[in-house]
Amino acid sequence: MNKADVATAPITTPHTSWDGPVIELQNVSRYFDTTCAVDNVSFSVPRGKVFGYIGPNGAGKTTSMRILATLEIPSQGDARVEGLSSVNDPDRVRTRLGFMPDAFGTYRNTNCAEYLDFYARSHGLIGRQRTARMRWVMDFTGLRPLADKPIRGLSKGMRQRLCLGRALIHDPSVLILDEPAAGLDPRARIELRKIIRTLAADGKTILVSSHILTELAEMCDSVGIIEQGHLLATGSVDEIRGDAKTHRHVCIEMIGETQSLVTRLEAKEFVTKLRVDGSRVFVSMTGDQDTQADLLKELLDAGIRVLQYRSDDRSLEDVFLSVTKGQVQ
């Protein structure tokens, strides 16, 4: 791709004067007959950030995303993109938004270039603008060598890249990605993660759902956990992992027998759980970092020979399992 193409089809989002939340759900509910798929869900995402949407099958993730993408109408509440209502102003929302569903249809005997060209024309791109934009999308997604290959012959990873390219073809400021890593091999997941972080770094605001929680932990700025239509927790990845920094897990390794340490810890009101494994004691405790530091000082002052004292942070999977109950609607 030459310099003229880069200048014509930049990765950055078009300039906008909107400085509020780029994605915003406001008390959104959606009923299907007597089933409440989404129940009073609210969250927002600022520009250039990646929000991970976590939940079991049937939790309400896809319904929420379809409402934001103007494909469903909420029973109550509203969803906004750069301040525009997906209910009252869907046409303007669609110009700012790219949607990558968990499964996408293709056209028989169509190759990659023809597929992207069709969607570029559908978005009103013409002439040099359409040509430059297609070149940029195919280079960015790595599809240029496969331009003439029929879609039916693509691997799962390349099909996902093609679907992402379709969502990017009109240079939207917001991307909604529903299970983009599903079925991908480890290398393809790593490459997809890099693509998402690159897009966010250049100003795209991204809402992504996934069952692969380690992927979300590595590429998201904030996450929301939803089950049975209820948003159970939301915040930065560190806040979610740390249970809002009010519940901590510490591993203490010592020299000598552990009974004196266990006896001292059992007397502490802030200690909620203990587990001994050889010379190591795993402690669950309430409190903040000061509580954790004060405990270490007390143990050393008491002559307990601490070899190692470290936070044993919970993974996003641990938090997900503790917050949700595995229920579906």
C-alpha positions as CSV (number, residue, x, y, z in Angstrom):
1,M,0.0,0.0,0.0
2,N,1.5,3.4,-1.0
3,K,1.5,6.6,1.0
4,A,-1.4,8.0,-1.0
5,D,-3.6,5.1,0.1
6,V,-2.7,5.6,3.7
7,A,-3.6,9.3,3.5
8,T,-6.9,8.6,1.8
9,A,-8.0,5.8,4.2
10,P,-6.7,6.5,7.7
11,I,-7.2,4.2,10.6
12,T,-8.3,7.0,12.9
13,T,-11.9,7.7,13.4
14,P,-13.4,10.8,11.8
15,H,-13.3,14.0,13.9
16,T,-16.3,14.5,16.1
17,S,-17.1,17.2,18.6
18,W,-18.9,14.7,20.9
19,D,-16.9,14.4,24.2
20,G,-19.3,12.3,26.3
21,P,-19.5,8.5,26.5
22,V,-19.2,7.1,23.0
23,I,-21.2,4.0,23.9
24,E,-24.0,4.3,26.5
25,L,-26.8,1.9,27.6
26,Q,-29.4,3.7,29.8
27,N,-31.7,1.4,31.8
28,V,-32.2,-0.9,28.9
29,S,-34.7,-3.8,29.2
30,R,-35.9,-6.2,26.5
31,Y,-38.8,-8.6,26.9
32,F,-39.7,-11.5,24.7
33,D,-43.2,-12.4,25.7
34,T,-42.8,-13.2,29.5
35,T,-39.0,-13.6,29.3
36,C,-36.8,-10.7,30.3
37,A,-33.7,-11.0,28.2
38,V,-32.1,-7.8,29.4
39,D,-33.2,-6.2,32.7
40,N,-32.4,-2.5,33.4
41,V,-28.8,-2.6,32.1
42,S,-26.7,0.6,32.2
43,F,-23.1,1.1,31.4
44,S,-20.9,3.5,29.3
45,V,-17.6,3.3,27.4
46,P,-15.4,6.4,26.7
47,R,-13.7,7.0,23.4
48,G,-10.8,4.7,22.5
49,K,-11.5,2.1,25.2
50,V,-12.4,-1.6,24.9
51,F,-15.3,-2.9,27.0
52,G,-15.5,-6.7,27.6
53,Y,-19.0,-8.1,28.0
54,I,-18.9,-11.4,29.9
55,G,-21.8,-13.8,30.6
56,P,-22.9,-17.4,30.0
57,N,-25.0,-18.3,27.0
58,G,-28.5,-16.8,27.3
59,A,-27.3,-14.1,29.7
60,G,-28.4,-11.2,27.4
61,K,-25.1,-10.2,25.8
62,T,-26.2,-10.5,22.2
63,T,-29.6,-8.9,22.8
64,S,-27.8,-5.9,24.4
65,M,-25.4,-5.6,21.5
66,R,-28.2,-5.9,18.9
67,I,-30.1,-3.1,20.6
68,L,-27.0,-0.9,20.4
69,A,-26.5,-1.9,16.8
70,T,-30.2,-0.8,16.0
71,L,-31.2,-4.4,15.2
72,E,-33.5,-4.7,18.2
73,I,-35.8,-2.2,19.9
74,P,-35.6,-2.1,23.7
75,S,-38.8,-2.5,25.7
76,Q,-37.6,0.4,27.8
77,G,-34.5,2.6,28.1
78,D,-32.2,3.7,25.3
79,A,-28.8,2.9,23.8
80,R,-26.7,5.7,22.4
81,V,-23.7,6.0,20.1
82,E,-21.9,9.4,20.3
83,G,-25.0,10.8,21.9
84,L,-27.3,9.5,19.1
85,S,-30.3,7.3,20.1
86,S,-30.3,3.8,18.4
87,V,-34.1,4.0,18.8
88,N,-34.9,7.5,17.5
89,D,-32.0,8.0,15.1
90,P,-30.9,4.6,13.8
91,D,-29.7,5.7,10.4
92,R,-27.2,8.1,11.9
93,V,-26.1,5.5,14.4
94,R,-25.4,3.0,11.7
95,T,-23.0,5.4,9.9
96,R,-20.9,5.5,13.1
97,L,-21.0,1.8,14.0
98,G,-19.6,-1.5,12.7
99,F,-21.2,-4.7,13.9
100,M,-19.5,-8.1,13.8
101,P,-22.0,-10.8,14.7
102,D,-21.1,-14.2,16.1
103,A,-22.0,-15.8,12.8
104,F,-22.2,-14.0,9.4
105,G,-23.6,-15.0,6.1
106,T,-21.7,-15.1,2.8
107,Y,-22.7,-15.2,-0.8
108,R,-22.1,-18.2,-3.0
109,N,-19.2,-18.0,-5.4
110,T,-18.0,-14.7,-4.0
111,N,-14.4,-13.9,-3.3
112,C,-13.0,-11.7,-0.6
113,A,-12.6,-8.6,-2.7
114,E,-16.1,-8.8,-4.2
115,Y,-17.6,-9.3,-0.7
116,L,-15.9,-6.2,0.7
117,D,-16.7,-4.2,-2.4
118,F,-20.4,-5.0,-2.0
119,Y,-20.4,-3.6,1.5
120,A,-18.3,-0.6,0.6
121,R,-20.9,0.3,-2.1
122,S,-23.7,-0.4,0.4
123,H,-22.2,2.3,2.6
124,G,-22.1,4.8,-0.2
125,L,-18.4,4.7,-0.9
126,I,-17.6,5.5,-4.5
127,G,-14.6,5.8,-6.9
128,R,-11.2,6.3,-5.4
129,Q,-12.5,6.5,-1.9
130,R,-14.0,3.0,-2.2
131,T,-10.8,1.6,-3.8
132,A,-8.5,3.2,-1.2
133,R,-10.7,2.0,1.7
134,M,-10.8,-1.5,0.4
135,R,-7.1,-1.6,0.0
136,W,-6.6,-0.3,3.5
137,V,-9.0,-2.9,5.0
138,M,-7.5,-5.8,3.2
139,D,-4.0,-4.7,4.2
140,F,-4.9,-4.1,7.8
141,T,-6.7,-7.5,8.1
142,G,-4.0,-9.4,6.2
143,L,-6.5,-10.4,3.4
144,R,-4.7,-8.8,0.5
145,P,-3.1,-12.1,-0.7
146,L,-6.5,-13.8,-0.5
147,A,-8.4,-11.1,-2.4
148,D,-9.4,-13.5,-5.3
149,K,-10.0,-16.5,-3.1
150,P,-13.6,-17.7,-2.7
151,I,-14.9,-17.2,0.8
152,R,-16.0,-20.8,1.1
153,G,-12.3,-21.8,1.0
154,L,-11.2,-19.5,3.9
155,S,-10.1,-20.9,7.2
156,K,-12.1,-19.9,10.3
157,G,-9.5,-17.3,11.2
158,M,-9.5,-15.7,7.8
159,R,-13.3,-15.7,7.8
160,Q,-13.3,-13.8,11.1
161,R,-10.9,-11.3,9.6
162,L,-13.1,-10.8,6.6
163,C,-16.1,-10.2,8.9
164,L,-14.1,-7.6,10.8
165,G,-13.1,-6.0,7.5
166,R,-16.8,-5.7,6.6
167,A,-17.4,-4.0,9.9
168,L,-14.5,-1.6,9.3
169,I,-15.1,-0.8,5.6
170,H,-16.9,2.5,6.3
171,D,-14.4,3.6,9.0
172,P,-16.9,3.6,12.0
173,S,-16.0,5.2,15.3
174,V,-17.6,2.3,17.2
175,L,-17.2,-1.5,16.8
176,I,-19.4,-4.2,18.3
177,L,-17.8,-7.6,18.2
178,D,-19.9,-10.6,19.3
179,E,-17.7,-13.6,20.2
180,P,-15.0,-12.7,17.6
181,A,-12.5,-15.2,19.0
182,A,-14.9,-18.2,19.0
183,G,-13.4,-21.2,17.3
184,L,-10.0,-19.6,16.5
185,D,-6.7,-21.3,17.2
186,P,-4.2,-19.7,19.6
187,R,-2.2,-17.9,17.0
188,A,-5.4,-16.4,15.4
189,R,-6.6,-15.3,18.9
190,I,-3.3,-13.5,19.6
191,E,-3.4,-11.8,16.2
192,L,-7.1,-10.7,16.7
193,R,-6.2,-9.3,20.2
194,K,-3.4,-7.2,18.6
195,I,-5.8,-5.9,16.0
196,I,-8.4,-4.9,18.6
197,R,-5.8,-3.1,20.7
198,T,-4.4,-1.3,17.6
199,L,-7.9,-0.1,16.7
200,A,-8.6,1.1,20.2
201,A,-5.2,2.9,20.3
202,D,-6.2,4.8,17.2
203,G,-9.5,6.0,18.6
204,K,-12.1,3.3,18.0
205,T,-14.4,2.5,20.8
206,I,-15.0,-1.3,21.1
207,L,-17.6,-3.5,22.8
208,V,-16.6,-7.1,22.7
209,S,-18.2,-10.2,24.1
210,S,-16.3,-13.5,24.7
211,H,-16.3,-16.7,26.6
212,I,-12.5,-16.7,26.6
213,L,-12.0,-14.7,29.7
214,T,-8.2,-14.7,29.6
215,E,-8.5,-12.9,26.2
216,L,-10.7,-10.2,27.7
217,A,-8.4,-9.7,30.7
218,E,-5.5,-9.0,28.3
219,M,-7.2,-6.7,25.8
220,C,-10.0,-4.9,27.7
221,D,-9.9,-1.6,29.7
222,S,-13.1,-2.4,31.5
223,V,-15.6,-5.3,31.7
224,G,-19.2,-6.0,32.7
225,I,-20.5,-9.4,33.9
226,I,-24.1,-10.2,33.0
227,E,-26.3,-13.1,33.9
228,Q,-30.0,-13.7,33.4
229,G,-30.3,-10.2,31.9
230,H,-28.8,-8.5,35.1
231,L,-25.6,-6.6,35.0
232,L,-23.9,-8.0,38.2
233,A,-20.6,-6.2,38.1
234,T,-18.8,-3.6,36.0
235,G,-15.5,-1.7,36.3
236,S,-11.9,-1.8,35.2
237,V,-10.3,-5.3,35.0
238,D,-8.2,-4.6,38.1
239,E,-11.3,-3.5,40.1
240,I,-13.2,-6.6,39.0
241,R,-10.3,-8.9,39.8
242,G,-9.8,-7.3,43.2
243,D,-13.5,-7.3,44.1
244,A,-13.4,-3.5,44.3
245,K,-10.2,-3.9,46.3
246,T,-12.1,-5.0,49.4
247,H,-11.3,-8.7,49.3
248,R,-7.7,-10.0,49.0
249,H,-5.9,-13.2,48.6
250,V,-2.4,-13.7,50.0
251,C,0.1,-16.5,49.9
252,I,2.5,-16.7,52.9
253,E,5.5,-19.1,52.7
254,M,7.6,-19.5,55.9
255,I,10.5,-21.4,57.3
256,G,9.6,-23.9,60.0
257,E,6.2,-25.2,61.2
258,T,3.1,-23.3,60.2
259,Q,1.0,-23.8,63.3
260,S,2.1,-20.5,65.0
261,L,1.2,-18.6,61.9
262,V,-2.1,-20.3,61.5
263,T,-3.0,-19.7,65.1
264,R,-2.2,-16.0,64.8
265,L,-4.2,-15.7,61.6
266,E,-7.2,-17.5,62.9
267,A,-7.5,-14.8,65.6
268,K,-7.9,-12.0,63.0
269,E,-11.4,-10.9,62.3
270,F,-10.5,-9.8,58.7
271,V,-9.3,-13.3,57.8
272,T,-12.1,-15.2,56.2
273,K,-10.5,-18.4,55.0
274,L,-7.2,-20.3,55.5
275,R,-5.6,-23.2,53.6
276,V,-2.3,-24.8,54.4
277,D,-0.2,-26.5,51.8
278,G,3.2,-27.6,53.2
279,S,5.1,-24.5,54.2
280,R,2.6,-22.2,52.5
281,V,-0.5,-20.7,53.9
282,F,-3.1,-19.3,51.6
283,V,-5.2,-16.5,53.2
284,S,-8.4,-14.9,52.1
285,M,-9.0,-11.5,53.8
286,T,-11.1,-8.4,53.8
287,G,-9.5,-4.9,53.8
288,D,-7.2,-2.8,51.7
289,Q,-3.5,-2.7,50.9
290,D,-2.8,-1.2,54.3
291,T,-4.4,-4.1,56.0
292,Q,-2.2,-6.5,54.0
293,A,1.0,-4.5,54.7
294,D,0.2,-4.2,58.4
295,L,-0.3,-8.0,58.7
296,L,3.2,-8.6,57.2
297,K,4.8,-6.1,59.6
298,E,3.1,-7.9,62.6
299,L,4.3,-11.3,61.5
300,L,7.9,-10.1,61.2
301,D,7.7,-8.3,64.5
302,A,6.4,-11.5,66.1
303,G,9.5,-13.4,64.9
304,I,7.7,-15.5,62.3
305,R,10.2,-16.4,59.6
306,V,8.4,-15.3,56.4
307,L,10.2,-16.5,53.3
308,Q,7.6,-15.2,50.8
309,Y,4.6,-12.9,51.1
310,R,2.7,-12.2,47.9
311,S,-0.7,-11.3,46.7
312,D,-2.5,-14.2,45.1
313,D,-4.8,-12.2,42.8
314,R,-7.9,-13.9,41.4
315,S,-8.2,-14.3,37.7
316,L,-11.1,-13.0,35.8
317,E,-12.4,-16.6,35.6
318,D,-12.4,-16.8,39.4
319,V,-14.4,-13.6,39.7
320,F,-16.8,-14.8,37.0
321,L,-17.4,-18.1,38.8
322,S,-17.9,-16.3,42.2
323,V,-20.3,-13.7,40.8
324,T,-22.4,-15.8,38.5
325,K,-24.5,-18.9,39.4
326,G,-24.5,-20.7,36.1
327,Q,-28.2,-19.9,35.5
328,V,-29.8,-19.4,32.1
329,Q,-33.1,-18.1,31.0
